[in-house]
Amino acid sequence: AGALFLLSFNFFGRVSESSSALAILALALYLSFFSLGMGPGCWLIPSEIFTMSIRAKAISLSTFFNRLAATTMSATFLSIASTMTLSGFFFLLTFNSFLVLVFFYYLLPETKGRSLEDMSVYFAEITGDHSILDAEARIVREREAIEYAQRTAPRFEQPRPRDLPREQLPDATVSGTMA
């Protein structure tokens, strides 16, 4: 947010060589901090808060909306910047980054040291929706039943050639040729 704020001040008034260097520095700072913070958020957050049963769908939706937002920003940048001026546009981005920072700080749960199951219980408690917990319990029961069936099922071994009667053995004179 600070780098964007610096960039928005850079576009007030006349642009000189020193302000061009400041703009490049501010943009480089923003890109560096974005790559460390908000940038990977659409992949990092869903992978830490969603359970295995819905993680793939959650990350797919997150990636879709990330690409949609990036496309919208790219497509509308020039028209919005010409309407608001470059300084106003970068100030708007500063405000947006500040809102994301506040959201992350106050509303995003800390996942350090917590398992995915703990996160499932946490979200079930705050939303009052226990259906995901019921679905996960059903999946675990089914998986355990399959593993038990595989452990206790009788094992059938293929008969070895020496155990077969001579008339059931393959003809040794023709093996390996097309004759």
Summary of the structure (lengths in Angstrom):
residues: 179
radius of gyration: 30.4
end to end distance: 79.8
largest distance: 99.8
contacts: 377
relative contact order: 0.09
helix: 73%
strand: 0%
